[in-house]
Amino acid sequence: MNQTRINISWYILADLIIATLSWICFYYLRTLIYHDDFHIPPGFYLGLLLFDAGWLFLYFISGTYHSLYQKSRIAEFIKTILISLIGCLFLLFFFILKNPQNKNSFYYLEFVSLIFPLLITTLITRILFLNYVKKQIKNGEVYFNALLIGSSNKASVFYNEFINSKSDSGFRIIGFINTDTLDSSSLPSEIKRFVDFSNLKKNIQENHIEEIIITVEKNERTLISKILEIAIDEDVNIKIAPDTVDIITGALQTNSIMGIPLIDIHAGILPEWQQNIKRIIDIVISIAAGIILLPLFIYTLIKVYFSSKGPIFFSQERIGYKGKPFNMYKFRSMVVDAEINGPQLSKADDERITNWGRRMRKWRLDELPQLWNVLKGEMSIVGPRPERKFFIDKITSQHPEYKYIFKVKPGITSWGMVKFGYASSVDEMVERMAYDLLYVENVTILLDLKILIYTFKIIFSGKGK
């Protein structure tokens, strides 16, 4: 697709420039408040660095730097005001009020001189960006290819509502998969007809599909699970056209006034701000653990080196978020060529595990190098354990719902690991799967904290396997 979409990096750059100019403006206005000559005081540049970093951090955790073309101008306007107030009030209470003044009014003048330049310039910039984005969508310069899946009747009704709506969503329906035996739809001839779900992945990739809209009858809702199982590892948004029951039971939650109401399939996905906080927690824990556990890391490294012949680190391809492969790192706990006869799961009395490897596994020391995977963003501290494609194919042939775990990043520890530890058979992997799926469907930062607490209890008790 040859589209001139604005990269979110321009949005970030604009915020960085605004924060820098606002800091300079703040210092200049302070000289006017106190009738001083303008000069660069000690700590100005350090303050500038912290100020810029602080604002970008606030915008990041609030989800500002995501989905530029899906933003609501009103929602972004309100969010910007709230973030500006939060940030400036923080500076007021923790920094400005600590400087003794003769008059309290000076405090408020400093607060106003900080928030107004920042807020006004940010709002104007946001409006300019989003107006241009909406103009691109309205003029058809930017669009999102959508695939319609459902019965002929409901698909036709939805399409007519979509065409007659005044929405500027940017959706362009280019394909249709009919779930009826006969195609009696009144969809235009230029919309491609695809026979069934057998080539759904291929159709998504070849037609650059970004949105899947499901319009099925009540008695066809089992098809939703089938569609999700196929498309779960594709980079597409999946939405469902609601019926009256969905609306009155609260399944439909939307703030789109002019557009067609749709239900986002987001079960198992944290709200964006929580995803950002989870990522920050991952980075902080990884860095802190890397520093605190450095002596233990070095000790383990030396013990692996002298325990048996072979490399210190073990790298193996695993399947992660959205079905993407990555190399996971561990301290080697088995003899070299342990899988010379093909992929095998380890058992409690496995002769391939070295003496030191058995101790490492008991205390989870072999997992320490995965902190690097977490820093790289391939894994999280908490999430379903990543497995190899060989075993995933075995599981999904009998339990296709296993693919749901790809909706979140894999983790060093998980609900399934807390319950079962290392799986020694495919059957145990299936048992552990139930808890990993529970995690995906109920993921919260609080749940992550609980799993971490139980993980530490297992580690410190030496009951790992």
Secondary structure in CASP SS format (residue, H / E / C, confidence):
PFRMAT SS
TARGET T0000
AUTHOR 0000-0000-0000
METHOD secondary structure of the structure
MODEL  1
M C 1.00
N C 1.00
Q C 1.00
T C 1.00
R C 1.00
I C 1.00
N C 1.00
I H 1.00
S H 1.00
W H 1.00
Y H 1.00
I H 1.00
L H 1.00
A H 1.00
D H 1.00
L H 1.00
I H 1.00
I H 1.00
A H 1.00
T H 1.00
L H 1.00
S H 1.00
W H 1.00
I H 1.00
C H 1.00
F H 1.00
Y H 1.00
Y H 1.00
L H 1.00
R H 1.00
T H 1.00
L H 1.00
I H 1.00
Y C 1.00
H C 1.00
D C 1.00
D C 1.00
F C 1.00
H C 1.00
I C 1.00
P C 1.00
P C 1.00
G C 1.00
F H 1.00
Y H 1.00
L H 1.00
G H 1.00
L H 1.00
L H 1.00
L H 1.00
F H 1.00
D H 1.00
A H 1.00
G H 1.00
W H 1.00
L H 1.00
F H 1.00
L H 1.00
Y H 1.00
F H 1.00
I H 1.00
S C 1.00
G C 1.00
T C 1.00
Y C 1.00
H C 1.00
S C 1.00
L H 1.00
Y H 1.00
Q H 1.00
K C 1.00
S C 1.00
R H 1.00
I H 1.00
A H 1.00
E H 1.00
F H 1.00
I H 1.00
K H 1.00
T H 1.00
I H 1.00
L H 1.00
I H 1.00
S H 1.00
L H 1.00
I H 1.00
G H 1.00
C H 1.00
L H 1.00
F H 1.00
L H 1.00
L H 1.00
F H 1.00
F H 1.00
F C 1.00
I H 1.00
L H 1.00
K H 1.00
N C 1.00
P C 1.00
Q C 1.00
N C 1.00
K C 1.00
N C 1.00
S H 1.00
F H 1.00
Y H 1.00
Y H 1.00
L H 1.00
E H 1.00
F H 1.00
V H 1.00
S H 1.00
L H 1.00
I H 1.00
F H 1.00
P H 1.00
L H 1.00
L H 1.00
I H 1.00
T H 1.00
T H 1.00
L H 1.00
I H 1.00
T H 1.00
R H 1.00
I H 1.00
L H 1.00
F H 1.00
L H 1.00
N H 1.00
Y H 1.00
V H 1.00
K H 1.00
K H 1.00
Q H 1.00
I H 1.00
K H 1.00
N C 1.00
G C 1.00
E C 1.00
V C 1.00
Y C 1.00
F E 1.00
N E 1.00
A E 1.00
L E 1.00
L E 1.00
I E 1.00
G E 1.00
S C 1.00
S H 1.00
N H 1.00
K H 1.00
A H 1.00
S H 1.00
V H 1.00
F H 1.00
Y H 1.00
N H 1.00
E H 1.00
F H 1.00
I H 1.00
N H 1.00
S C 1.00
K C 1.00
S C 1.00
D C 1.00
S C 1.00
G C 1.00
F E 1.00
R E 1.00
I E 1.00
I E 1.00
G E 1.00
F E 1.00
I E 1.00
N E 1.00
T C 1.00
D C 1.00
T C 1.00
L C 1.00
D C 1.00
S C 1.00
S C 1.00
S C 1.00
L C 1.00
P C 1.00
S C 1.00
E C 1.00
I C 1.00
K E 1.00
R E 1.00
F E 1.00
V C 1.00
D C 1.00
F C 1.00
S C 1.00
N C 1.00
L H 1.00
K H 1.00
K H 1.00
N H 1.00
I H 1.00
Q H 1.00
E H 1.00
N C 1.00
H C 1.00
I C 1.00
E C 1.00
E E 1.00
I E 1.00
I E 1.00
I E 1.00
T E 1.00
V C 1.00
E C 1.00
K H 1.00
N H 1.00
E H 1.00
R C 1.00
T H 1.00
L H 1.00
I H 1.00
S H 1.00
K H 1.00
I H 1.00
L H 1.00
E H 1.00
I H 1.00
A H 1.00
I C 1.00
D C 1.00
E C 1.00
D C 1.00
V C 1.00
N E 1.00
I E 1.00
K E 1.00
I E 1.00
A C 1.00
P C 1.00
D C 1.00
T H 1.00
V H 1.00
D H 1.00
I H 1.00
I H 1.00
T C 1.00
G C 1.00
A C 1.00
L C 1.00
Q C 1.00
T C 1.00
N C 1.00
S C 1.00
I C 1.00
M C 1.00
G C 1.00
I C 1.00
P C 1.00
L C 1.00
I E 1.00
D E 1.00
I C 1.00
H C 1.00
A C 1.00
G C 1.00
I C 1.00
L C 1.00
P C 1.00
E H 1.00
W H 1.00
Q H 1.00
Q H 1.00
N H 1.00
I H 1.00
K H 1.00
R H 1.00
I H 1.00
I H 1.00
D H 1.00
I H 1.00
V H 1.00
I H 1.00
S H 1.00
I H 1.00
A H 1.00
A H 1.00
G H 1.00
I H 1.00
I H 1.00
L C 1.00
L H 1.00
P H 1.00
L H 1.00
F H 1.00
I H 1.00
Y H 1.00
T H 1.00
L H 1.00
I H 1.00
K H 1.00
V H 1.00
Y H 1.00
F H 1.00
S H 1.00
S C 1.00
K C 1.00
G C 1.00
P C 1.00
I C 1.00
F E 1.00
F E 1.00
S E 1.00
Q E 1.00
E E 1.00
R E 1.00
I E 1.00
G C 1.00
Y H 1.00
K H 1.00
G H 1.00
K C 1.00
P E 1.00
F E 1.00
N E 1.00
M E 1.00
Y E 1.00
K E 1.00
F E 1.00
R C 1.00
S C 1.00
M E 1.00
V C 1.00
V C 1.00
D C 1.00
A C 1.00
E C 1.00
I C 1.00
N C 1.00
G C 1.00
P C 1.00
Q C 1.00
L C 1.00
S C 1.00
K C 1.00
A C 1.00
D C 1.00
D C 1.00
E C 1.00
R C 1.00
I E 1.00
T C 1.00
N H 1.00
W H 1.00
G H 1.00
R H 1.00
R H 1.00
M H 1.00
R H 1.00
K H 1.00
W H 1.00
R C 1.00
L H 1.00
D H 1.00
E H 1.00
L C 1.00
P C 1.00
Q H 1.00
L H 1.00
W H 1.00
N H 1.00
V H 1.00
L H 1.00
K H 1.00
G C 1.00
E C 1.00
M C 1.00
S E 1.00
I E 1.00
V E 1.00
G C 1.00
P C 1.00
R C 1.00
P C 1.00
E E 1.00
R C 1.00
K H 1.00
F H 1.00
F H 1.00
I H 1.00
D H 1.00
K H 1.00
I H 1.00
T H 1.00
S H 1.00
Q H 1.00
H C 1.00
P H 1.00
E H 1.00
Y H 1.00
K H 1.00
Y H 1.00
I H 1.00
F H 1.00
K H 1.00
V C 1.00
K C 1.00
P C 1.00
G E 1.00
I E 1.00
T E 1.00
S C 1.00
W H 1.00
G H 1.00
M H 1.00
V H 1.00
K H 1.00
F H 1.00
G C 1.00
Y C 1.00
A C 1.00
S C 1.00
S C 1.00
V H 1.00
D H 1.00
E H 1.00
M H 1.00
V H 1.00
E H 1.00
R H 1.00
M H 1.00
A H 1.00
Y H 1.00
D H 1.00
L H 1.00
L H 1.00
Y H 1.00
V H 1.00
E H 1.00
N H 1.00
V C 1.00
T C 1.00
I H 1.00
L H 1.00
L H 1.00
D H 1.00
L H 1.00
K H 1.00
I H 1.00
L H 1.00
I H 1.00
Y H 1.00
T H 1.00
F H 1.00
K H 1.00
I H 1.00
I H 1.00
F H 1.00
S H 1.00
G C 1.00
K C 1.00
G C 1.00
K C 1.00
END
